[in-house]
């Protein structure tokens, strides 16, 4: 019988700062049509991890700041980014260079094999 790999709640991403991975995750939310659970699996997070939501919100808040829009007036768009995906995609396309200028390359934890 094969042993299940130990899974923790710690994400594979080591970087706490805003990284290019945050932008990539947010773009996947907008264009892929995948659920958060599917994206968690794709990016190596546990099924119940909130990292996909947290990382994408970090990008959304930065986009709102770049556009000089308030969080309070746009909170529905932050909570339901897939409903407003065309609006977010336009903001992302307009501000991609500014985001990439501030983003760093992500660093990851090494995977631990438990035997």
Phi and psi restraints in degrees (range 20) as a CNS / XPLOR table:
assign (resid 1 and name C) (resid 2 and name N)
       (resid 2 and name CA) (resid 2 and name C) 1.0 -84.2 20.0 2
assign (resid 2 and name N) (resid 2 and name CA)
       (resid 2 and name C) (resid 3 and name N) 1.0 134.3 20.0 2
assign (resid 2 and name C) (resid 3 and name N)
       (resid 3 and name CA) (resid 3 and name C) 1.0 -76.7 20.0 2
assign (resid 3 and name N) (resid 3 and name CA)
       (resid 3 and name C) (resid 4 and name N) 1.0 140.4 20.0 2
assign (resid 3 and name C) (resid 4 and name N)
       (resid 4 and name CA) (resid 4 and name C) 1.0 -73.1 20.0 2
assign (resid 4 and name N) (resid 4 and name CA)
       (resid 4 and name C) (resid 5 and name N) 1.0 141.7 20.0 2
assign (resid 4 and name C) (resid 5 and name N)
       (resid 5 and name CA) (resid 5 and name C) 1.0 -69.0 20.0 2
assign (resid 5 and name N) (resid 5 and name CA)
       (resid 5 and name C) (resid 6 and name N) 1.0 137.2 20.0 2
assign (resid 5 and name C) (resid 6 and name N)
       (resid 6 and name CA) (resid 6 and name C) 1.0 -67.4 20.0 2
assign (resid 6 and name N) (resid 6 and name CA)
       (resid 6 and name C) (resid 7 and name N) 1.0 129.0 20.0 2
assign (resid 6 and name C) (resid 7 and name N)
       (resid 7 and name CA) (resid 7 and name C) 1.0 -118.2 20.0 2
assign (resid 7 and name N) (resid 7 and name CA)
       (resid 7 and name C) (resid 8 and name N) 1.0 136.5 20.0 2
assign (resid 7 and name C) (resid 8 and name N)
       (resid 8 and name CA) (resid 8 and name C) 1.0 -115.7 20.0 2
assign (resid 8 and name N) (resid 8 and name CA)
       (resid 8 and name C) (resid 9 and name N) 1.0 -177.4 20.0 2
assign (resid 8 and name C) (resid 9 and name N)
       (resid 9 and name CA) (resid 9 and name C) 1.0 -92.9 20.0 2
assign (resid 9 and name N) (resid 9 and name CA)
       (resid 9 and name C) (resid 10 and name N) 1.0 -8.7 20.0 2
assign (resid 9 and name C) (resid 10 and name N)
       (resid 10 and name CA) (resid 10 and name C) 1.0 -69.8 20.0 2
assign (resid 10 and name N) (resid 10 and name CA)
       (resid 10 and name C) (resid 11 and name N) 1.0 126.4 20.0 2
assign (resid 10 and name C) (resid 11 and name N)
       (resid 11 and name CA) (resid 11 and name C) 1.0 -71.9 20.0 2
assign (resid 11 and name N) (resid 11 and name CA)
       (resid 11 and name C) (resid 12 and name N) 1.0 161.2 20.0 2
assign (resid 11 and name C) (resid 12 and name N)
       (resid 12 and name CA) (resid 12 and name C) 1.0 -71.8 20.0 2
assign (resid 12 and name N) (resid 12 and name CA)
       (resid 12 and name C) (resid 13 and name N) 1.0 -20.3 20.0 2
assign (resid 12 and name C) (resid 13 and name N)
       (resid 13 and name CA) (resid 13 and name C) 1.0 -77.5 20.0 2
assign (resid 13 and name N) (resid 13 and name CA)
       (resid 13 and name C) (resid 14 and name N) 1.0 124.5 20.0 2
assign (resid 13 and name C) (resid 14 and name N)
       (resid 14 and name CA) (resid 14 and name C) 1.0 -90.2 20.0 2
assign (resid 14 and name N) (resid 14 and name CA)
       (resid 14 and name C) (resid 15 and name N) 1.0 -32.0 20.0 2
assign (resid 14 and name C) (resid 15 and name N)
       (resid 15 and name CA) (resid 15 and name C) 1.0 -68.5 20.0 2
assign (resid 15 and name N) (resid 15 and name CA)
       (resid 15 and name C) (resid 16 and name N) 1.0 126.5 20.0 2
assign (resid 15 and name C) (resid 16 and name N)
       (resid 16 and name CA) (resid 16 and name C) 1.0 -93.7 20.0 2
assign (resid 16 and name N) (resid 16 and name CA)
       (resid 16 and name C) (resid 17 and name N) 1.0 -18.0 20.0 2
assign (resid 16 and name C) (resid 17 and name N)
       (resid 17 and name CA) (resid 17 and name C) 1.0 -80.8 20.0 2
assign (resid 17 and name N) (resid 17 and name CA)
       (resid 17 and name C) (resid 18 and name N) 1.0 169.7 20.0 2
assign (resid 17 and name C) (resid 18 and name N)
       (resid 18 and name CA) (resid 18 and name C) 1.0 -65.6 20.0 2
assign (resid 18 and name N) (resid 18 and name CA)
       (resid 18 and name C) (resid 19 and name N) 1.0 121.5 20.0 2
assign (resid 18 and name C) (resid 19 and name N)
       (resid 19 and name CA) (resid 19 and name C) 1.0 -125.4 20.0 2
assign (resid 19 and name N) (resid 19 and name CA)
       (resid 19 and name C) (resid 20 and name N) 1.0 171.3 20.0 2
assign (resid 19 and name C) (resid 20 and name N)
       (resid 20 and name CA) (resid 20 and name C) 1.0 -64.0 20.0 2
assign (resid 20 and name N) (resid 20 and name CA)
       (resid 20 and name C) (resid 21 and name N) 1.0 -24.9 20.0 2
assign (resid 20 and name C) (resid 21 and name N)
       (resid 21 and name CA) (resid 21 and name C) 1.0 -63.0 20.0 2
assign (resid 21 and name N) (resid 21 and name CA)
       (resid 21 and name C) (resid 22 and name N) 1.0 -37.7 20.0 2
assign (resid 21 and name C) (resid 22 and name N)
       (resid 22 and name CA) (resid 22 and name C) 1.0 -58.1 20.0 2
assign (resid 22 and name N) (resid 22 and name CA)
       (resid 22 and name C) (resid 23 and name N) 1.0 -44.3 20.0 2
assign (resid 22 and name C) (resid 23 and name N)
       (resid 23 and name CA) (resid 23 and name C) 1.0 -66.3 20.0 2
assign (resid 23 and name N) (resid 23 and name CA)
       (resid 23 and name C) (resid 24 and name N) 1.0 -42.8 20.0 2
assign (resid 23 and name C) (resid 24 and name N)
       (resid 24 and name CA) (resid 24 and name C) 1.0 -62.4 20.0 2
assign (resid 24 and name N) (resid 24 and name CA)
       (resid 24 and name C) (resid 25 and name N) 1.0 -43.5 20.0 2
assign (resid 24 and name C) (resid 25 and name N)
       (resid 25 and name CA) (resid 25 and name C) 1.0 -62.5 20.0 2
assign (resid 25 and name N) (resid 25 and name CA)
       (resid 25 and name C) (resid 26 and name N) 1.0 -45.3 20.0 2
assign (resid 25 and name C) (resid 26 and name N)
       (resid 26 and name CA) (resid 26 and name C) 1.0 -62.4 20.0 2
assign (resid 26 and name N) (resid 26 and name CA)
       (resid 26 and name C) (resid 27 and name N) 1.0 -41.9 20.0 2
assign (resid 26 and name C) (resid 27 and name N)
       (resid 27 and name CA) (resid 27 and name C) 1.0 -64.3 20.0 2
assign (resid 27 and name N) (resid 27 and name CA)
       (resid 27 and name C) (resid 28 and name N) 1.0 -37.7 20.0 2
assign (resid 27 and name C) (resid 28 and name N)
       (resid 28 and name CA) (resid 28 and name C) 1.0 -63.8 20.0 2
assign (resid 28 and name N) (resid 28 and name CA)
       (resid 28 and name C) (resid 29 and name N) 1.0 -36.7 20.0 2
assign (resid 28 and name C) (resid 29 and name N)
       (resid 29 and name CA) (resid 29 and name C) 1.0 -60.6 20.0 2
assign (resid 29 and name N) (resid 29 and name CA)
       (resid 29 and name C) (resid 30 and name N) 1.0 -40.4 20.0 2
assign (resid 29 and name C) (resid 30 and name N)
       (resid 30 and name CA) (resid 30 and name C) 1.0 -75.8 20.0 2
assign (resid 30 and name N) (resid 30 and name CA)
       (resid 30 and name C) (resid 31 and name N) 1.0 -37.3 20.0 2
assign (resid 30 and name C) (resid 31 and name N)
       (resid 31 and name CA) (resid 31 and name C) 1.0 -109.6 20.0 2
assign (resid 31 and name N) (resid 31 and name CA)
       (resid 31 and name C) (resid 32 and name N) 1.0 -20.0 20.0 2
assign (resid 31 and name C) (resid 32 and name N)
       (resid 32 and name CA) (resid 32 and name C) 1.0 -83.4 20.0 2
assign (resid 32 and name N) (resid 32 and name CA)
       (resid 32 and name C) (resid 33 and name N) 1.0 -29.5 20.0 2
assign (resid 32 and name C) (resid 33 and name N)
       (resid 33 and name CA) (resid 33 and name C) 1.0 77.7 20.0 2
assign (resid 33 and name N) (resid 33 and name CA)
       (resid 33 and name C) (resid 34 and name N) 1.0 6.9 20.0 2
assign (resid 33 and name C) (resid 34 and name N)
       (resid 34 and name CA) (resid 34 and name C) 1.0 -83.2 20.0 2
assign (resid 34 and name N) (resid 34 and name CA)
       (resid 34 and name C) (resid 35 and name N) 1.0 153.8 20.0 2
assign (resid 34 and name C) (resid 35 and name N)
       (resid 35 and name CA) (resid 35 and name C) 1.0 -77.4 20.0 2
assign (resid 35 and name N) (resid 35 and name CA)
       (resid 35 and name C) (resid 36 and name N) 1.0 169.1 20.0 2
assign (resid 35 and name C) (resid 36 and name N)
       (resid 36 and name CA) (resid 36 and name C) 1.0 -62.0 20.0 2
assign (resid 36 and name N) (resid 36 and name CA)
       (resid 36 and name C) (resid 37 and name N) 1.0 -37.9 20.0 2
assign (resid 36 and name C) (resid 37 and name N)
       (resid 37 and name CA) (resid 37 and name C) 1.0 -62.7 20.0 2
assign (resid 37 and name N) (resid 37 and name CA)
       (resid 37 and name C) (resid 38 and name N) 1.0 -42.5 20.0 2
assign (resid 37 and name C) (resid 38 and name N)
       (resid 38 and name CA) (resid 38 and name C) 1.0 -64.9 20.0 2
assign (resid 38 and name N) (resid 38 and name CA)
       (resid 38 and name C) (resid 39 and name N) 1.0 -39.3 20.0 2
assign (resid 38 and name C) (resid 39 and name N)
       (resid 39 and name CA) (resid 39 and name C) 1.0 -69.1 20.0 2
assign (resid 39 and name N) (resid 39 and name CA)
       (resid 39 and name C) (resid 40 and name N) 1.0 -36.7 20.0 2
assign (resid 39 and name C) (resid 40 and name N)
       (resid 40 and name CA) (resid 40 and name C) 1.0 -56.6 20.0 2
assign (resid 40 and name N) (resid 40 and name CA)
       (resid 40 and name C) (resid 41 and name N) 1.0 -46.4 20.0 2
assign (resid 40 and name C) (resid 41 and name N)
       (resid 41 and name CA) (resid 41 and name C) 1.0 -64.5 20.0 2
assign (resid 41 and name N) (resid 41 and name CA)
       (resid 41 and name C) (resid 42 and name N) 1.0 -43.7 20.0 2
assign (resid 41 and name C) (resid 42 and name N)
       (resid 42 and name CA) (resid 42 and name C) 1.0 -60.2 20.0 2
assign (resid 42 and name N) (resid 42 and name CA)
       (resid 42 and name C) (resid 43 and name N) 1.0 -39.8 20.0 2
assign (resid 42 and name C) (resid 43 and name N)
       (resid 43 and name CA) (resid 43 and name C) 1.0 -95.7 20.0 2
assign (resid 43 and name N) (resid 43 and name CA)
       (resid 43 and name C) (resid 44 and name N) 1.0 4.7 20.0 2
assign (resid 43 and name C) (resid 44 and name N)
       (resid 44 and name CA) (resid 44 and name C) 1.0 86.1 20.0 2
assign (resid 44 and name N) (resid 44 and name CA)
       (resid 44 and name C) (resid 45 and name N) 1.0 17.8 20.0 2
assign (resid 44 and name C) (resid 45 and name N)
       (resid 45 and name CA) (resid 45 and name C) 1.0 -94.1 20.0 2
assign (resid 45 and name N) (resid 45 and name CA)
       (resid 45 and name C) (resid 46 and name N) 1.0 162.5 20.0 2
assign (resid 45 and name C) (resid 46 and name N)
       (resid 46 and name CA) (resid 46 and name C) 1.0 -69.4 20.0 2
assign (resid 46 and name N) (resid 46 and name CA)
       (resid 46 and name C) (resid 47 and name N) 1.0 159.9 20.0 2
assign (resid 46 and name C) (resid 47 and name N)
       (resid 47 and name CA) (resid 47 and name C) 1.0 -57.8 20.0 2
assign (resid 47 and name N) (resid 47 and name CA)
       (resid 47 and name C) (resid 48 and name N) 1.0 -38.7 20.0 2
assign (resid 47 and name C) (resid 48 and name N)
       (resid 48 and name CA) (resid 48 and name C) 1.0 -96.9 20.0 2
assign (resid 48 and name N) (resid 48 and name CA)
       (resid 48 and name C) (resid 49 and name N) 1.0 10.6 20.0 2
assign (resid 48 and name C) (resid 49 and name N)
       (resid 49 and name CA) (resid 49 and name C) 1.0 -64.5 20.0 2
assign (resid 49 and name N) (resid 49 and name CA)
       (resid 49 and name C) (resid 50 and name N) 1.0 147.3 20.0 2
assign (resid 49 and name C) (resid 50 and name N)
       (resid 50 and name CA) (resid 50 and name C) 1.0 -99.7 20.0 2
assign (resid 50 and name N) (resid 50 and name CA)
       (resid 50 and name C) (resid 51 and name N) 1.0 8.8 20.0 2
assign (resid 50 and name C) (resid 51 and name N)
       (resid 51 and name CA) (resid 51 and name C) 1.0 -61.7 20.0 2
assign (resid 51 and name N) (resid 51 and name CA)
       (resid 51 and name C) (resid 52 and name N) 1.0 -39.2 20.0 2
assign (resid 51 and name C) (resid 52 and name N)
       (resid 52 and name CA) (resid 52 and name C) 1.0 -60.0 20.0 2
assign (resid 52 and name N) (resid 52 and name CA)
       (resid 52 and name C) (resid 53 and name N) 1.0 -45.9 20.0 2
assign (resid 52 and name C) (resid 53 and name N)
       (resid 53 and name CA) (resid 53 and name C) 1.0 -66.4 20.0 2
assign (resid 53 and name N) (resid 53 and name CA)
       (resid 53 and name C) (resid 54 and name N) 1.0 -47.6 20.0 2
assign (resid 53 and name C) (resid 54 and name N)
       (resid 54 and name CA) (resid 54 and name C) 1.0 -62.2 20.0 2
assign (resid 54 and name N) (resid 54 and name CA)
       (resid 54 and name C) (resid 55 and name N) 1.0 -45.1 20.0 2
assign (resid 54 and name C) (resid 55 and name N)
       (resid 55 and name CA) (resid 55 and name C) 1.0 -65.7 20.0 2
assign (resid 55 and name N) (resid 55 and name CA)
       (resid 55 and name C) (resid 56 and name N) 1.0 -41.9 20.0 2
assign (resid 55 and name C) (resid 56 and name N)
       (resid 56 and name CA) (resid 56 and name C) 1.0 -68.8 20.0 2
assign (resid 56 and name N) (resid 56 and name CA)
       (resid 56 and name C) (resid 57 and name N) 1.0 -35.8 20.0 2
assign (resid 56 and name C) (resid 57 and name N)
       (resid 57 and name CA) (resid 57 and name C) 1.0 -66.0 20.0 2
assign (resid 57 and name N) (resid 57 and name CA)
       (resid 57 and name C) (resid 58 and name N) 1.0 -34.2 20.0 2
assign (resid 57 and name C) (resid 58 and name N)
       (resid 58 and name CA) (resid 58 and name C) 1.0 -60.1 20.0 2
assign (resid 58 and name N) (resid 58 and name CA)
       (resid 58 and name C) (resid 59 and name N) 1.0 -40.6 20.0 2
assign (resid 58 and name C) (resid 59 and name N)
       (resid 59 and name CA) (resid 59 and name C) 1.0 -68.0 20.0 2
assign (resid 59 and name N) (resid 59 and name CA)
       (resid 59 and name C) (resid 60 and name N) 1.0 -43.8 20.0 2
assign (resid 59 and name C) (resid 60 and name N)
       (resid 60 and name CA) (resid 60 and name C) 1.0 -61.0 20.0 2
assign (resid 60 and name N) (resid 60 and name CA)
       (resid 60 and name C) (resid 61 and name N) 1.0 -42.9 20.0 2
assign (resid 60 and name C) (resid 61 and name N)
       (resid 61 and name CA) (resid 61 and name C) 1.0 -63.8 20.0 2
assign (resid 61 and name N) (resid 61 and name CA)
       (resid 61 and name C) (resid 62 and name N) 1.0 -38.3 20.0 2
assign (resid 61 and name C) (resid 62 and name N)
       (resid 62 and name CA) (resid 62 and name C) 1.0 -66.6 20.0 2
assign (resid 62 and name N) (resid 62 and name CA)
       (resid 62 and name C) (resid 63 and name N) 1.0 -39.8 20.0 2
assign (resid 62 and name C) (resid 63 and name N)
       (resid 63 and name CA) (resid 63 and name C) 1.0 -64.2 20.0 2
assign (resid 63 and name N) (resid 63 and name CA)
       (resid 63 and name C) (resid 64 and name N) 1.0 -41.9 20.0 2
assign (resid 63 and name C) (resid 64 and name N)
       (resid 64 and name CA) (resid 64 and name C) 1.0 -61.2 20.0 2
assign (resid 64 and name N) (resid 64 and name CA)
       (resid 64 and name C) (resid 65 and name N) 1.0 -41.1 20.0 2
assign (resid 64 and name C) (resid 65 and name N)
       (resid 65 and name CA) (resid 65 and name C) 1.0 -65.7 20.0 2
assign (resid 65 and name N) (resid 65 and name CA)
       (resid 65 and name C) (resid 66 and name N) 1.0 -41.6 20.0 2
assign (resid 65 and name C) (resid 66 and name N)
       (resid 66 and name CA) (resid 66 and name C) 1.0 -64.1 20.0 2
assign (resid 66 and name N) (resid 66 and name CA)
       (resid 66 and name C) (resid 67 and name N) 1.0 -32.7 20.0 2
assign (resid 66 and name C) (resid 67 and name N)
       (resid 67 and name CA) (resid 67 and name C) 1.0 -89.9 20.0 2
assign (resid 67 and name N) (resid 67 and name CA)
       (resid 67 and name C) (resid 68 and name N) 1.0 0.5 20.0 2
assign (resid 67 and name C) (resid 68 and name N)
       (resid 68 and name CA) (resid 68 and name C) 1.0 58.2 20.0 2
assign (resid 68 and name N) (resid 68 and name CA)
       (resid 68 and name C) (resid 69 and name N) 1.0 42.3 20.0 2
assign (resid 68 and name C) (resid 69 and name N)
       (resid 69 and name CA) (resid 69 and name C) 1.0 -107.9 20.0 2
assign (resid 69 and name N) (resid 69 and name CA)
       (resid 69 and name C) (resid 70 and name N) 1.0 146.9 20.0 2
assign (resid 69 and name C) (resid 70 and name N)
       (resid 70 and name CA) (resid 70 and name C) 1.0 -86.1 20.0 2
assign (resid 70 and name N) (resid 70 and name CA)
       (resid 70 and name C) (resid 71 and name N) 1.0 149.6 20.0 2
assign (resid 70 and name C) (resid 71 and name N)
       (resid 71 and name CA) (resid 71 and name C) 1.0 -64.7 20.0 2
assign (resid 71 and name N) (resid 71 and name CA)
       (resid 71 and name C) (resid 72 and name N) 1.0 -43.8 20.0 2
assign (resid 71 and name C) (resid 72 and name N)
       (resid 72 and name CA) (resid 72 and name C) 1.0 -57.6 20.0 2
assign (resid 72 and name N) (resid 72 and name CA)
       (resid 72 and name C) (resid 73 and name N) 1.0 -44.2 20.0 2
assign (resid 72 and name C) (resid 73 and name N)
       (resid 73 and name CA) (resid 73 and name C) 1.0 -75.2 20.0 2
assign (resid 73 and name N) (resid 73 and name CA)
       (resid 73 and name C) (resid 74 and name N) 1.0 -18.2 20.0 2
assign (resid 73 and name C) (resid 74 and name N)
       (resid 74 and name CA) (resid 74 and name C) 1.0 -118.3 20.0 2
assign (resid 74 and name N) (resid 74 and name CA)
       (resid 74 and name C) (resid 75 and name N) 1.0 16.7 20.0 2
assign (resid 74 and name C) (resid 75 and name N)
       (resid 75 and name CA) (resid 75 and name C) 1.0 -62.5 20.0 2
assign (resid 75 and name N) (resid 75 and name CA)
       (resid 75 and name C) (resid 76 and name N) 1.0 -34.0 20.0 2
assign (resid 75 and name C) (resid 76 and name N)
       (resid 76 and name CA) (resid 76 and name C) 1.0 -62.6 20.0 2
assign (resid 76 and name N) (resid 76 and name CA)
       (resid 76 and name C) (resid 77 and name N) 1.0 -36.9 20.0 2
assign (resid 76 and name C) (resid 77 and name N)
       (resid 77 and name CA) (resid 77 and name C) 1.0 -69.8 20.0 2
assign (resid 77 and name N) (resid 77 and name CA)
       (resid 77 and name C) (resid 78 and name N) 1.0 -30.2 20.0 2
assign (resid 77 and name C) (resid 78 and name N)
       (resid 78 and name CA) (resid 78 and name C) 1.0 -73.6 20.0 2
assign (resid 78 and name N) (resid 78 and name CA)
       (resid 78 and name C) (resid 79 and name N) 1.0 -40.3 20.0 2
assign (resid 78 and name C) (resid 79 and name N)
       (resid 79 and name CA) (resid 79 and name C) 1.0 -71.6 20.0 2
assign (resid 79 and name N) (resid 79 and name CA)
       (resid 79 and name C) (resid 80 and name N) 1.0 -35.2 20.0 2
assign (resid 79 and name C) (resid 80 and name N)
       (resid 80 and name CA) (resid 80 and name C) 1.0 -121.9 20.0 2
assign (resid 80 and name N) (resid 80 and name CA)
       (resid 80 and name C) (resid 81 and name N) 1.0 66.6 20.0 2
assign (resid 80 and name C) (resid 81 and name N)
       (resid 81 and name CA) (resid 81 and name C) 1.0 -63.7 20.0 2
assign (resid 81 and name N) (resid 81 and name CA)
       (resid 81 and name C) (resid 82 and name N) 1.0 -28.2 20.0 2
assign (resid 81 and name C) (resid 82 and name N)
       (resid 82 and name CA) (resid 82 and name C) 1.0 -70.3 20.0 2
assign (resid 82 and name N) (resid 82 and name CA)
       (resid 82 and name C) (resid 83 and name N) 1.0 -32.3 20.0 2
assign (resid 82 and name C) (resid 83 and name N)
       (resid 83 and name CA) (resid 83 and name C) 1.0 -67.2 20.0 2
assign (resid 83 and name N) (resid 83 and name CA)
       (resid 83 and name C) (resid 84 and name N) 1.0 -35.8 20.0 2
assign (resid 83 and name C) (resid 84 and name N)
       (resid 84 and name CA) (resid 84 and name C) 1.0 -105.0 20.0 2
assign (resid 84 and name N) (resid 84 and name CA)
       (resid 84 and name C) (resid 85 and name N) 1.0 30.6 20.0 2
assign (resid 84 and name C) (resid 85 and name N)
       (resid 85 and name CA) (resid 85 and name C) 1.0 -61.7 20.0 2
assign (resid 85 and name N) (resid 85 and name CA)
       (resid 85 and name C) (resid 86 and name N) 1.0 -33.3 20.0 2
assign (resid 85 and name C) (resid 86 and name N)
       (resid 86 and name CA) (resid 86 and name C) 1.0 -70.3 20.0 2
assign (resid 86 and name N) (resid 86 and name CA)
       (resid 86 and name C) (resid 87 and name N) 1.0 -37.2 20.0 2
assign (resid 86 and name C) (resid 87 and name N)
       (resid 87 and name CA) (resid 87 and name C) 1.0 -64.4 20.0 2
assign (resid 87 and name N) (resid 87 and name CA)
       (resid 87 and name C) (resid 88 and name N) 1.0 -47.8 20.0 2
assign (resid 87 and name C) (resid 88 and name N)
       (resid 88 and name CA) (resid 88 and name C) 1.0 -64.1 20.0 2
assign (resid 88 and name N) (resid 88 and name CA)
       (resid 88 and name C) (resid 89 and name N) 1.0 -39.5 20.0 2
assign (resid 88 and name C) (resid 89 and name N)
       (resid 89 and name CA) (resid 89 and name C) 1.0 -62.8 20.0 2
assign (resid 89 and name N) (resid 89 and name CA)
       (resid 89 and name C) (resid 90 and name N) 1.0 -39.3 20.0 2
assign (resid 89 and name C) (resid 90 and name N)
       (resid 90 and name CA) (resid 90 and name C) 1.0 -63.4 20.0 2
assign (resid 90 and name N) (resid 90 and name CA)
       (resid 90 and name C) (resid 91 and name N) 1.0 -44.5 20.0 2
assign (resid 90 and name C) (resid 91 and name N)
       (resid 91 and name CA) (resid 91 and name C) 1.0 -63.4 20.0 2
assign (resid 91 and name N) (resid 91 and name CA)
       (resid 91 and name C) (resid 92 and name N) 1.0 -41.5 20.0 2
assign (resid 91 and name C) (resid 92 and name N)
       (resid 92 and name CA) (resid 92 and name C) 1.0 -63.3 20.0 2
assign (resid 92 and name N) (resid 92 and name CA)
       (resid 92 and name C) (resid 93 and name N) 1.0 -45.5 20.0 2
assign (resid 92 and name C) (resid 93 and name N)
       (resid 93 and name CA) (resid 93 and name C) 1.0 -63.1 20.0 2
assign (resid 93 and name N) (resid 93 and name CA)
       (resid 93 and name C) (resid 94 and name N) 1.0 -39.9 20.0 2
assign (resid 93 and name C) (resid 94 and name N)
       (resid 94 and name CA) (resid 94 and name C) 1.0 -68.7 20.0 2
assign (resid 94 and name N) (resid 94 and name CA)
       (resid 94 and name C) (resid 95 and name N) 1.0 -29.8 20.0 2
assign (resid 94 and name C) (resid 95 and name N)
       (resid 95 and name CA) (resid 95 and name C) 1.0 -116.5 20.0 2
assign (resid 95 and name N) (resid 95 and name CA)
       (resid 95 and name C) (resid 96 and name N) 1.0 12.7 20.0 2
assign (resid 95 and name C) (resid 96 and name N)
       (resid 96 and name CA) (resid 96 and name C) 1.0 -56.3 20.0 2
assign (resid 96 and name N) (resid 96 and name CA)
       (resid 96 and name C) (resid 97 and name N) 1.0 -45.1 20.0 2
assign (resid 96 and name C) (resid 97 and name N)
       (resid 97 and name CA) (resid 97 and name C) 1.0 -64.3 20.0 2
assign (resid 97 and name N) (resid 97 and name CA)
       (resid 97 and name C) (resid 98 and name N) 1.0 -39.7 20.0 2
assign (resid 97 and name C) (resid 98 and name N)
       (resid 98 and name CA) (resid 98 and name C) 1.0 -65.0 20.0 2
assign (resid 98 and name N) (resid 98 and name CA)
       (resid 98 and name C) (resid 99 and name N) 1.0 -39.7 20.0 2
assign (resid 98 and name C) (resid 99 and name N)
       (resid 99 and name CA) (resid 99 and name C) 1.0 -65.7 20.0 2
assign (resid 99 and name N) (resid 99 and name CA)
       (resid 99 and name C) (resid 100 and name N) 1.0 -45.2 20.0 2
assign (resid 99 and name C) (resid 100 and name N)
       (resid 100 and name CA) (resid 100 and name C) 1.0 -65.3 20.0 2
assign (resid 100 and name N) (resid 100 and name CA)
       (resid 100 and name C) (resid 101 and name N) 1.0 -29.5 20.0 2
assign (resid 100 and name C) (resid 101 and name N)
       (resid 101 and name CA) (resid 101 and name C) 1.0 -64.4 20.0 2
assign (resid 101 and name N) (resid 101 and name CA)
       (resid 101 and name C) (resid 102 and name N) 1.0 -36.7 20.0 2
assign (resid 101 and name C) (resid 102 and name N)
       (resid 102 and name CA) (resid 102 and name C) 1.0 -88.2 20.0 2
assign (resid 102 and name N) (resid 102 and name CA)
       (resid 102 and name C) (resid 103 and name N) 1.0 -16.8 20.0 2
assign (resid 102 and name C) (resid 103 and name N)
       (resid 103 and name CA) (resid 103 and name C) 1.0 -82.9 20.0 2
assign (resid 103 and name N) (resid 103 and name CA)
       (resid 103 and name C) (resid 104 and name N) 1.0 148.2 20.0 2
assign (resid 103 and name C) (resid 104 and name N)
       (resid 104 and name CA) (resid 104 and name C) 1.0 -110.3 20.0 2
assign (resid 104 and name N) (resid 104 and name CA)
       (resid 104 and name C) (resid 105 and name N) 1.0 167.0 20.0 2
assign (resid 104 and name C) (resid 105 and name N)
       (resid 105 and name CA) (resid 105 and name C) 1.0 -73.8 20.0 2
assign (resid 105 and name N) (resid 105 and name CA)
       (resid 105 and name C) (resid 106 and name N) 1.0 136.5 20.0 2
assign (resid 105 and name C) (resid 106 and name N)
       (resid 106 and name CA) (resid 106 and name C) 1.0 -74.2 20.0 2
assign (resid 106 and name N) (resid 106 and name CA)
       (resid 106 and name C) (resid 107 and name N) 1.0 150.1 20.0 2
assign (resid 106 and name C) (resid 107 and name N)
       (resid 107 and name CA) (resid 107 and name C) 1.0 -119.6 20.0 2
assign (resid 107 and name N) (resid 107 and name CA)
       (resid 107 and name C) (resid 108 and name N) 1.0 146.8 20.0 2
assign (resid 107 and name C) (resid 108 and name N)
       (resid 108 and name CA) (resid 108 and name C) 1.0 -121.0 20.0 2
assign (resid 108 and name N) (resid 108 and name CA)
       (resid 108 and name C) (resid 109 and name N) 1.0 153.2 20.0 2
assign (resid 108 and name C) (resid 109 and name N)
       (resid 109 and name CA) (resid 109 and name C) 1.0 -72.5 20.0 2
assign (resid 109 and name N) (resid 109 and name CA)
       (resid 109 and name C) (resid 110 and name N) 1.0 150.8 20.0 2
assign (resid 109 and name C) (resid 110 and name N)
       (resid 110 and name CA) (resid 110 and name C) 1.0 -77.1 20.0 2
assign (resid 110 and name N) (resid 110 and name CA)
       (resid 110 and name C) (resid 111 and name N) 1.0 143.0 20.0 2
assign (resid 110 and name C) (resid 111 and name N)
       (resid 111 and name CA) (resid 111 and name C) 1.0 -71.1 20.0 2
assign (resid 111 and name N) (resid 111 and name CA)
       (resid 111 and name C) (resid 112 and name N) 1.0 142.5 20.0 2
assign (resid 111 and name C) (resid 112 and name N)
       (resid 112 and name CA) (resid 112 and name C) 1.0 -107.7 20.0 2
assign (resid 112 and name N) (resid 112 and name CA)
       (resid 112 and name C) (resid 113 and name N) 1.0 121.4 20.0 2
assign (resid 112 and name C) (resid 113 and name N)
       (resid 113 and name CA) (resid 113 and name C) 1.0 -95.0 20.0 2
assign (resid 113 and name N) (resid 113 and name CA)
       (resid 113 and name C) (resid 114 and name N) 1.0 123.2 20.0 2
assign (resid 113 and name C) (resid 114 and name N)
       (resid 114 and name CA) (resid 114 and name C) 1.0 -102.2 20.0 2
assign (resid 114 and name N) (resid 114 and name CA)
       (resid 114 and name C) (resid 115 and name N) 1.0 120.5 20.0 2
